[in-house]
């Protein structure tokens, strides 16, 4: 059985297509009202608006592990990972 993090990494690998003049990044957002960590995959092709797709949602228990989660996602995907509070 896959963990929630492995499923997110699998989705990122599927969405990451390496197009020219495109910036890719993963954004981690903790929503205090719903007590969830939302994970977004963002791509920005120069001259076009940023596209943001929600690829995961984790329970608020992961809030204390955000830095570890950030590092784990970066090591697995080699993309920029931003924390937004």
VENKA-V700105 format. One record per backbone hydrogen bond with DSSP energy under -0.5 kcal/mol. NH is the residue of the N-H (numbers start at 1). CO is the residue of the C=O. E is the energy in kcal/mol with one decimal. If there is no record, write none. Layout:
BEGIN
nh | co | e
NH | CO | E
NH | CO | E
END
This chain:
BEGIN
nh | co | e
7 | 3 | -1.8
8 | 4 | -1.8
9 | 5 | -2.5
10 | 6 | -2.2
11 | 7 | -1.9
12 | 8 | -2.3
13 | 9 | -2.4
14 | 10 | -1.6
15 | 11 | -2.1
16 | 12 | -2.4
17 | 15 | -0.7
22 | 19 | -0.9
23 | 44 | -2.4
25 | 42 | -2.3
26 | 80 | -3.0
27 | 40 | -2.6
28 | 82 | -3.3
29 | 27 | -0.5
29 | 38 | -2.8
30 | 84 | -1.5
31 | 29 | -0.6
31 | 36 | -3.0
32 | 30 | -0.8
35 | 31 | -1.3
36 | 31 | -1.5
37 | 58 | -2.6
38 | 29 | -3.3
38 | 36 | -0.6
39 | 56 | -2.7
40 | 27 | -2.7
41 | 53 | -3.0
42 | 25 | -3.2
42 | 40 | -0.5
43 | 51 | -2.4
44 | 23 | -2.5
46 | 21 | -2.3
48 | 45 | -2.5
51 | 43 | -3.2
52 | 50 | -0.5
53 | 41 | -2.6
55 | 39 | -2.7
55 | 53 | -0.5
56 | 39 | -1.3
58 | 37 | -3.1
60 | 35 | -1.3
62 | 59 | -1.8
63 | 60 | -1.8
64 | 61 | -0.7
65 | 62 | -1.5
66 | 63 | -1.1
69 | 65 | -2.8
70 | 66 | -2.7
71 | 67 | -2.2
72 | 68 | -2.5
73 | 69 | -2.5
74 | 70 | -2.2
75 | 71 | -2.5
76 | 72 | -1.9
77 | 73 | -2.1
78 | 74 | -2.9
80 | 24 | -0.7
82 | 26 | -2.8
84 | 28 | -3.0
END
